[in-house]
């Protein structure tokens, strides 16, 4: 399956949760508000595409050429966040902290390449993450596949034959975990060794402890590092 067809599938799945409160901007989409997790939280974020000139900045920022499939994805969406559990990084174009700007800024791919370079190969790249443990997901040039790594041990936990297969299979898997209003289902399908969805925690009501994983995740969401 091509990246184009995989993204068509992702959009079709995400639109199952569409509502009158969704937002669009320059080809990007915010789908399904989830106010119980944050006043401006959405279940799905599809960031506006960026120019070929901005995509070209990835190579000098990372010291490696982005894989072709990843480039094709960025030409359509500058990263994704699906079910708050599956993230594909993009090119961050602004660090303005205002809500309206932050809505449309992905996690920057250039700041997520450290720690796995020796495992993904010279032409490989970390392109996203999955699950509450933020397990990194990388395209491996050494093997020619997409792999999920344990964040701490760096061991490979899962593999997919391509970025397109990863997007389709993970989007379909997480879709089975959420109710039509965007809440997690009370009884989840068997994970079978795959990354679970993010737990529903209302950070507006529960302040994460200083230095905790939740505290760091909150900083990542606010500042995009």
Secondary structure as the mmCIF struct_conf table of DSSP 4:
data_model
#
loop_
_struct_conf.conf_type_id
_struct_conf.id
_struct_conf.beg_label_comp_id
_struct_conf.beg_label_asym_id
_struct_conf.beg_label_seq_id
_struct_conf.end_label_comp_id
_struct_conf.end_label_asym_id
_struct_conf.end_label_seq_id
HELX_RH_AL_P HELX_RH_AL_P1 UNK A 3 UNK A 14
HELX_RH_3T_P HELX_RH_3T_P1 UNK A 15 UNK A 17
TURN_TY1_P TURN_TY1_P1 UNK A 20 UNK A 21
STRN STRN1 UNK A 23 UNK A 25
TURN_TY1_P TURN_TY1_P2 UNK A 26 UNK A 27
STRN STRN2 UNK A 28 UNK A 33
TURN_TY1_P TURN_TY1_P3 UNK A 35 UNK A 36
BEND BEND1 UNK A 37 UNK A 37
TURN_TY1_P TURN_TY1_P4 UNK A 39 UNK A 40
STRN STRN3 UNK A 42 UNK A 48
HELX_LH_PP_P HELX_LH_PP_P1 UNK A 49 UNK A 49
HELX_RH_AL_P HELX_RH_AL_P2 UNK A 52 UNK A 55
TURN_TY1_P TURN_TY1_P5 UNK A 56 UNK A 56
HELX_RH_AL_P HELX_RH_AL_P3 UNK A 57 UNK A 62
TURN_TY1_P TURN_TY1_P6 UNK A 63 UNK A 63
BEND BEND2 UNK A 64 UNK A 64
HELX_LH_PP_P HELX_LH_PP_P2 UNK A 65 UNK A 67
HELX_RH_AL_P HELX_RH_AL_P4 UNK A 68 UNK A 74
TURN_TY1_P TURN_TY1_P7 UNK A 75 UNK A 76
STRN STRN4 UNK A 77 UNK A 82
TURN_TY1_P TURN_TY1_P8 UNK A 83 UNK A 85
STRN STRN5 UNK A 86 UNK A 88
STRN STRN6 UNK A 90 UNK A 90
BEND BEND3 UNK A 98 UNK A 98
HELX_RH_AL_P HELX_RH_AL_P5 UNK A 99 UNK A 102
TURN_TY1_P TURN_TY1_P9 UNK A 103 UNK A 104
HELX_LH_PP_P HELX_LH_PP_P3 UNK A 106 UNK A 107
STRN STRN7 UNK A 108 UNK A 108
HELX_RH_3T_P HELX_RH_3T_P2 UNK A 109 UNK A 111
BEND BEND4 UNK A 112 UNK A 112
TURN_TY1_P TURN_TY1_P10 UNK A 114 UNK A 115
HELX_RH_AL_P HELX_RH_AL_P6 UNK A 117 UNK A 120
TURN_TY1_P TURN_TY1_P11 UNK A 122 UNK A 123
STRN STRN8 UNK A 125 UNK A 130
TURN_TY1_P TURN_TY1_P12 UNK A 131 UNK A 134
STRN STRN9 UNK A 135 UNK A 140
TURN_TY1_P TURN_TY1_P13 UNK A 141 UNK A 144
STRN STRN10 UNK A 145 UNK A 149
TURN_TY1_P TURN_TY1_P14 UNK A 151 UNK A 153
STRN STRN11 UNK A 156 UNK A 160
BEND BEND5 UNK A 161 UNK A 162
HELX_RH_AL_P HELX_RH_AL_P7 UNK A 163 UNK A 175
TURN_TY1_P TURN_TY1_P15 UNK A 176 UNK A 177
STRN STRN12 UNK A 178 UNK A 178
TURN_TY1_P TURN_TY1_P16 UNK A 180 UNK A 181
BEND BEND6 UNK A 182 UNK A 182
HELX_LH_PP_P HELX_LH_PP_P4 UNK A 183 UNK A 183
STRN STRN13 UNK A 184 UNK A 184
HELX_LH_PP_P HELX_LH_PP_P5 UNK A 185 UNK A 185
BEND BEND7 UNK A 186 UNK A 187
HELX_LH_PP_P HELX_LH_PP_P6 UNK A 188 UNK A 190
TURN_TY1_P TURN_TY1_P17 UNK A 192 UNK A 193
BEND BEND8 UNK A 194 UNK A 194
HELX_LH_PP_P HELX_LH_PP_P7 UNK A 195 UNK A 199
TURN_TY1_P TURN_TY1_P18 UNK A 203 UNK A 205
BEND BEND9 UNK A 206 UNK A 206
HELX_LH_PP_P HELX_LH_PP_P8 UNK A 207 UNK A 209
TURN_TY1_P TURN_TY1_P19 UNK A 210 UNK A 211
BEND BEND10 UNK A 212 UNK A 212
HELX_RH_AL_P HELX_RH_AL_P8 UNK A 213 UNK A 223
#
